[in-house]
Amino acid sequence: LWRPLTLSLFGLQIAIPGDVVPAVFHTVSLALYVLTVAMVVRCCTRLGAGPSAALVAGLLFAVHPLHVEVVASVVGQAELLTAIAMIGAAMTWHRAATTGSGPTTLPLLLLAQAAAIGAKEQGFVLPVLLLGQHLLLPRRLESRRAASLLLTVGLFALLLLVTRALVTGSVAGETPLPYLADLSLRERWLTALGVLPEAVRLLLLPLHLQGEYGPPALPVGSPWGLRHGLGVVVLALAVLGLIRWWRRRPLAALGLWWIAVTWLPASSILAPTGALMADRLLFLPTIGLALVVAAIFPTRDVTAPKWLLVPVVGLMVVFAARTVMRIADWRSPSVFYQRLTIDAPRVSRAWYVRGLHERDAGDLAASEAHMRQSLALWDREPVVQEALGQLLRAAGRCDEAVPILRDGLSHEPTRTQLRAKLGECLLATGDSAGAAETAREGIALGQEGFSALLRRAGSN
């Protein structure tokens, strides 16, 4: 990953107190969140919502249960920084469209772009967000000026993308999940369609939350199923809503645009990512949801029916209660890792992550049991086979580890450490021929380090 702004802020939070003080990180996260909420309310009013509508949208945003992960986990500061930069850019653009583009407009947009990208990868979509804002809202910059600003900001984003690629070694930059890395573009589209209904549920009714989302609970690639059909329905409704609201409620149309554009980098459509779904990946889309709420809530110019306050207040209470409950899941590592498998019993990775925690805590029996459960649910993530194989190898049970390691290597033949562990276990069980063949396969893949294993197997 390449997140210079986020990492620099982490460094300051260590350097100023002179040590890692959790309270400092949590205080900064809370401060950033309060600022984000205030900016959401301000942005809603700037872009055309009435004060009461903006306040309702801001309050719903503030108590949204999805945000617990962003605020409670230190890594969530990346989302908060990106959100602040993007909202700042949206308000800068609106000010230019309203009062005219001045000499500070471009520098502020470039600063916001640098901050958004420097915080997290989703920041690269900022030019697309601004394009949507220009096209969808009634107050617009003069076309040539808008094109000039968008082109400059877009080229600056491209420059930062090239910089990021030089630093990380790839355009994507993040090590993708193994089961996503091998998918074709068509299969990634299918995967995104299958995940889309779950994303919408989390946005609108986030009562059941999980620390991990993935297969087999969520479909990956083919074949076509019910979730994919629901995804098509959601996509069609979003397009219909965008067309219908474009003229009637432009702020709501912009909100839909925000939801779609900010979710796109996390969908694995453009490139395989390191997570199929996570609460934090929907933080930026909830800003778009707030814009939709602010746009459709009656303004002071429209007499709001009194009964409308009942469901709105009720929804806020439900969201706030679920948020408080969710916060409790993040109070300690032991509670968090237990909740992983309680909340997501059909997600393979939840059992694997819990198994890693128990291994590090010294409970090897529980670690083995949970990693085996992970493989029973989904056996196409070789990192699990490698971890379980190494656990068995360290316990002197190489005869049990060999078939598990072989299976993992069949899914990802280039995984060097997995191949090395398999070779060592084959030697330990007396299978010199198998160890030699494993070494030759590695050498054929360009992994010259297996020459030593080949010599050892030959000497045996």
C-alpha positions in Angstrom: 0.0 0.0 0.0 1.0 3.6 -0.5 -0.7 6.0 1.9 1.8 8.7 2.8 -0.7 11.0 4.5 -2.2 8.3 6.7 1.2 6.8 7.7 2.6 10.3 8.4 -0.3 11.0 10.8 0.3 7.6 12.5 4.0 8.6 12.9 3.0 11.9 14.5 0.6 10.1 16.9 3.6 8.0 18.1 6.3 10.7 17.9 4.4 13.4 19.9 3.8 11.3 23.1 7.1 9.4 22.4 5.4 6.0 22.4 2.4 4.1 21.2 -0.4 5.3 23.3 -3.8 3.9 22.3 -5.7 6.8 23.8 -3.9 9.2 21.4 -5.0 7.2 18.3 -8.6 6.9 19.5 -8.8 10.6 20.4 -7.5 11.5 16.9 -10.0 9.1 15.3 -12.9 10.6 17.2 -11.8 14.1 16.4 -11.6 13.2 12.7 -15.0 11.6 12.8 -16.6 14.7 14.5 -15.1 16.8 11.8 -16.4 14.5 9.1 -19.9 14.6 10.5 -19.8 18.4 10.7 -18.6 18.6 7.1 -21.3 16.3 5.9 -24.0 18.6 7.4 -22.3 21.7 5.9 -21.9 20.0 2.5 -25.6 19.1 2.4 -26.6 22.7 3.1 -24.1 24.1 0.6 -25.3 21.8 -2.1 -28.9 22.8 -1.7 -30.5 20.9 1.2 -32.5 22.8 3.8 -31.0 23.1 7.4 -33.5 20.6 8.9 -32.9 18.1 6.1 -29.1 18.5 6.4 -29.3 18.0 10.2 -31.4 14.9 9.8 -28.9 13.5 7.2 -26.0 14.4 9.5 -27.5 12.7 12.5 -28.2 9.5 10.6 -24.7 9.6 9.3 -23.3 10.2 12.8 -25.0 7.1 14.3 -24.7 4.8 11.3 -23.5 1.4 12.7 -21.2 0.8 9.7 -18.9 3.6 11.0 -17.9 1.8 14.2 -15.1 -0.1 12.4 -13.8 3.1 10.9 -13.6 4.9 14.2 -12.7 2.0 16.5 -9.9 0.6 14.3 -6.9 2.8 14.0 -6.6 1.9 10.3 -9.9 3.6 9.7 -8.2 7.0 9.9 -7.5 6.4 6.2 -11.2 6.5 5.4 -11.7 9.6 7.6 -8.9 11.5 6.0 -10.1 10.6 2.5 -13.7 11.6 3.3 -12.6 15.0 4.7 -10.6 15.7 1.6 -13.4 14.7 -0.8 -16.0 16.7 1.0 -13.7 19.7 1.0 -13.2 19.3 -2.7 -17.0 19.1 -3.3 -17.6 22.3 -1.3 -14.7 24.1 -3.1 -16.2 23.1 -6.5 -19.7 24.3 -5.4 -18.3 27.6 -4.2 -16.6 28.1 -7.6 -19.8 27.2 -9.4 -21.8 29.7 -7.2 -19.5 32.7 -6.9 -17.0 32.1 -9.7 -13.7 30.3 -9.9 -11.0 32.3 -8.2 -7.2 31.9 -8.0 -7.5 29.6 -5.0 -9.9 27.1 -6.6 -7.3 25.0 -8.5 -4.7 24.9 -5.6 -7.5 23.8 -3.1 -8.7 21.1 -5.5 -5.1 19.9 -6.1 -4.5 19.9 -2.3 -7.7 17.9 -1.7 -6.8 15.5 -4.4 -3.3 14.9 -3.0 -4.8 14.4 0.5 -7.4 12.0 -0.7 -5.0 9.9 -2.6 -2.3 10.1 0.1 -4.9 8.8 2.6 -6.4 5.9 0.7 -6.7 4.5 -2.8 -10.4 5.5 -3.1 -9.1 9.1 -3.4 -8.3 8.4 -7.1 -12.0 8.7 -7.9 -12.3 12.3 -6.9 -12.2 13.7 -10.4 -15.1 11.4 -11.3 -17.0 12.7 -8.3 -16.4 16.3 -9.3 -17.5 15.5 -12.9 -20.8 14.1 -11.6 -21.2 17.2 -9.4 -20.7 19.4 -12.4 -23.2 17.5 -14.6 -25.9 16.8 -12.0 -26.3 19.9 -10.0 -28.0 23.0 -11.5 -25.3 25.4 -10.5 -22.4 24.9 -12.8 -19.1 26.3 -13.7 -18.6 27.7 -17.3 -17.9 24.6 -19.4 -14.4 25.5 -20.5 -13.3 26.4 -16.9 -14.9 23.2 -15.6 -13.1 21.1 -18.3 -9.8 22.9 -17.5 -10.1 22.2 -13.8 -11.2 18.6 -14.2 -8.4 17.9 -16.7 -5.8 19.4 -14.4 -7.0 17.5 -11.4 -7.3 14.3 -13.4 -3.7 14.6 -14.8 -2.5 15.3 -11.2 -4.3 12.1 -10.1 -2.6 10.2 -12.9 0.8 11.5 -11.9 0.2 10.3 -8.3 -1.0 6.9 -9.7 2.3 6.6 -11.6 4.2 7.6 -8.5 2.3 5.0 -6.5 3.0 2.3 -9.1 6.7 3.1 -8.9 6.7 2.8 -5.1 4.6 -0.4 -4.9 5.6 -2.1 -8.1 2.1 -2.3 -9.6 -0.8 -0.1 -10.5 -3.1 -1.9 -8.1 -0.5 -1.8 -5.3 -2.4 -4.0 -2.9 -1.8 -7.7 -2.6 -5.2 -9.1 -3.7 -7.0 -12.0 -2.1 -5.9 -15.2 -3.9 -9.4 -16.2 -4.9 -9.9 -12.7 -6.4 -6.5 -12.5 -8.2 -7.3 -15.4 -10.6 -10.7 -14.1 -11.7 -11.3 -12.8 -15.2 -12.9 -9.4 -15.8 -16.2 -11.1 -16.4 -15.9 -13.1 -13.2 -15.0 -9.9 -11.2 -18.2 -8.3 -12.6 -20.2 -11.3 -11.5 -18.6 -11.2 -8.1 -19.4 -7.5 -7.7 -23.0 -8.1 -8.7 -23.2 -10.9 -6.1 -21.8 -8.6 -3.4 -23.9 -5.6 -4.4 -27.1 -6.7 -2.5 -25.1 -7.2 0.7 -23.6 -3.7 0.3 -27.0 -2.1 -0.1 -28.3 -4.0 2.9 -25.4 -2.7 5.0 -26.1 0.8 3.8 -29.8 0.8 4.5 -30.3 -1.7 7.3 -27.0 -2.4 9.0 -28.4 -4.4 11.9 -26.2 -7.5 11.3 -22.6 -6.6 11.0 -19.5 -8.8 10.6 -15.8 -8.4 11.0 -15.2 -10.5 7.9 -17.3 -10.9 4.7 -16.5 -13.5 2.0 -17.0 -16.9 0.6 -18.9 -19.2 0.7 -21.4 -16.8 2.3 -20.8 -14.4 -0.6 -20.4 -15.8 -4.1 -17.1 -15.4 -5.9 -17.0 -15.6 -9.7 -19.3 -18.1 -11.4 -21.9 -19.6 -11.5 -24.9 -17.2 -11.7 -27.2 -17.3 -8.7 -29.9 -15.5 -6.8 -27.6 -12.9 -5.4 -26.4 -12.0 -8.9 -30.0 -11.5 -10.0 -30.6 -9.2 -7.0 -27.5 -7.3 -7.9 -28.9 -6.7 -11.4 -32.1 -5.4 -9.9 -30.2 -3.1 -7.5 -28.1 -1.8 -10.4 -31.2 -1.2 -12.6 -33.0 0.7 -9.7 -29.9 2.8 -9.2 -29.7 3.8 -12.8 -33.5 4.5 -12.9 -33.2 6.6 -9.7 -30.3 8.6 -11.2 -32.3 9.3 -14.4 -35.5 10.1 -12.5 -33.8 12.4 -9.9 -31.4 14.2 -12.3 -33.9 17.0 -12.9 -36.3 16.6 -10.0 -33.9 16.1 -7.1 -30.3 16.7 -8.4 -28.8 16.4 -4.9 -30.3 12.9 -4.6 -28.9 12.0 -8.0 -25.5 13.2 -6.9 -25.8 11.1 -3.8 -26.4 8.0 -5.9 -23.4 9.0 -8.0 -21.3 9.2 -4.8 -22.4 5.8 -3.7 -21.6 4.2 -7.0 -18.3 5.9 -7.7 -16.8 5.5 -4.2 -17.7 1.8 -4.0 -16.2 1.1 -7.4 -12.5 0.8 -6.3 -13.5 -1.6 -3.6 -15.7 -3.8 -5.9 -12.7 -5.5 -7.5 -14.1 -4.7 -11.0 -11.2 -2.4 -11.9 -8.6 -4.6 -10.2 -8.6 -7.4 -7.6 -8.4 -6.0 -4.1 -7.4 -7.2 -0.6 -11.0 -7.5 0.7 -14.2 -8.7 -0.9 -16.3 -6.6 1.5 -15.8 -4.7 4.8 -17.7 -2.1 6.8 -15.0 0.4 6.3 -15.2 0.1 2.5 -18.7 1.5 2.7 -17.8 4.6 4.7 -17.5 6.9 1.7 -20.7 5.6 0.1 -22.6 6.5 3.3 -21.7 10.1 2.5 -23.6 9.7 -0.7 -26.5 8.1 1.3 -26.5 11.3 3.5 -26.8 13.4 0.4 -29.8 11.3 -0.7 -31.5 11.7 2.7 -30.9 15.4 2.7 -32.4 15.7 -0.8 -35.6 13.7 -0.2 -36.3 14.9 3.3 -38.9 17.8 3.3 -37.4 21.2 3.5 -38.7 24.2 5.3 -40.6 25.2 2.1 -42.6 22.0 2.3 -44.9 21.2 5.2 -43.6 17.9 6.5 -46.2 15.5 7.9 -45.8 15.1 11.6 -45.9 11.3 11.3 -42.6 11.5 9.3 -40.7 12.4 12.5 -41.7 9.1 14.1 -39.9 6.7 11.7 -37.0 9.1 11.3 -36.4 9.4 15.1 -37.1 5.7 15.4 -34.4 4.9 12.8 -31.9 7.1 14.6 -32.6 5.3 17.9 -32.2 1.9 16.3 -29.0 3.0 14.5 -27.6 4.5 17.8 -28.4 1.4 19.8 -26.8 -0.9 17.2 -23.7 1.4 17.2 -23.4 1.1 20.9 -23.7 -2.7 20.7 -21.1 -2.8 17.9 -18.6 -0.7 19.9 -18.5 -3.4 22.5 -17.2 -5.9 19.9 -14.1 -3.8 19.5 -13.1 -3.3 23.2 -10.5 -6.1 23.3 -8.8 -8.5 20.9 -10.3 -11.6 22.6 -13.9 -10.3 22.3 -13.2 -9.1 18.7 -11.9 -12.4 17.5 -14.7 -14.4 19.2 -17.3 -12.2 17.5 -15.7 -12.9 14.1 -17.0 -16.4 13.9 -20.2 -15.7 15.9 -21.2 -13.0 13.4 -19.9 -14.7 10.3 -20.1 -18.5 10.8 -20.3 -19.1 7.1 -17.3 -17.0 6.1 -14.1 -19.1 5.8 -11.7 -16.2 6.4 -13.4 -15.4 9.8 -12.3 -18.8 11.1 -8.9 -18.5 9.7 -8.3 -15.0 11.3 -9.5 -16.3 14.6 -7.2 -19.3 14.2 -4.2 -17.0 13.7 -5.1 -15.1 16.9 -5.3 -18.3 18.9 -2.1 -19.5 17.5 -0.3 -16.3 18.5 -2.0 -16.6 22.0 -0.6 -20.1 22.4 -3.8 -22.1 22.1 -2.6 -24.4 19.3 -5.5 -26.9 19.6 -8.1 -24.2 19.1 -6.1 -22.7 16.3 -5.9 -26.0 14.4 -9.6 -26.6 14.8 -10.6 -23.2 13.5 -8.2 -23.4 10.6 -9.7 -26.8 9.6 -13.2 -25.3 9.8 -12.0 -22.5 7.5 -10.9 -25.1 4.9 -14.1 -27.1 5.3 -16.0 -24.0 4.3 -13.7 -22.8 1.5 -10.4 -24.4 0.3 -9.4 -21.9 -2.3 -7.3 -19.5 -0.2 -3.8 -21.1 0.0 -2.8 -18.8 2.9 -5.0 -21.0 5.1 -3.4 -24.3 3.9 0.0 -22.7 4.5 -0.8 -21.6 8.0 -2.4 -24.9 9.0 0.4 -26.9 7.3 3.0 -25.0 9.2 1.1 -25.4 12.5 1.1 -29.2 12.0 4.8 -29.2 10.8 5.9 -27.3 13.9 4.1 -30.0 16.0 6.0 -32.8 14.2 2.9 -33.9 12.3 4.3 -33.6 8.7 2.4 -36.7 7.6 -0.9 -34.7 8.2 0.6 -31.5 6.8 1.7 -32.8 3.4 -1.7 -33.3 1.8 -2.9 -29.9 3.1 0.2 -28.1 1.8 -0.1 -29.9 -1.6 -3.7 -28.8 -1.9 -2.7 -25.2 -1.2 0.1 -25.4 -3.7 -2.3 -26.7 -6.4 -4.2 -23.4 -6.0 -1.2 -21.1 -6.1 2.0 -22.8 -7.4 4.1 -19.6 -7.1 3.6 -19.4 -3.4 7.3 -19.8 -2.4 6.9 -20.3 1.4 4.2 -22.8 1.0 6.3 -24.8 -1.4 9.3 -24.6 1.0 7.2 -25.9 3.9 5.9 -28.8 1.7 9.5 -29.7 0.7 10.7 -29.7 4.3 7.8 -31.9 5.3 8.4 -34.3 2.4 12.0 -34.7 3.6 10.8 -35.2 7.2 8.5 -38.0 6.1 11.2 -39.7 4.0 9.8 -38.9 0.6 13.0 -37.7 -1.1 11.5 -38.2 -4.5 8.5 -36.0 -3.7 10.8 -33.3 -2.3 13.0 -33.4 -5.4 9.9 -33.1 -7.7 8.6 -30.2 -5.6 12.0 -28.4 -5.9 12.2 -29.0 -9.6 8.7 -27.5 -10.1 9.8 -24.4 -8.1 13.0 -24.0 -10.2 10.9 -24.3 -13.4 8.9 -21.3 -12.1 12.0 -19.3 -11.7 12.4 -19.9 -7.9 16.2 -20.7 -8.0 16.3 -20.9 -4.2 14.9 -24.5 -4.4 18.2 -25.7 -5.8 19.3 -26.3 -2.2 16.2 -28.4 -1.5 16.9 -30.4 -4.7 20.5 -31.1 -3.5 19.3 -32.2 -0.1 16.7 -34.5 -1.6 19.3 -36.1 -3.9 21.7 -36.7 -1.0 19.0 -38.5 0.9 
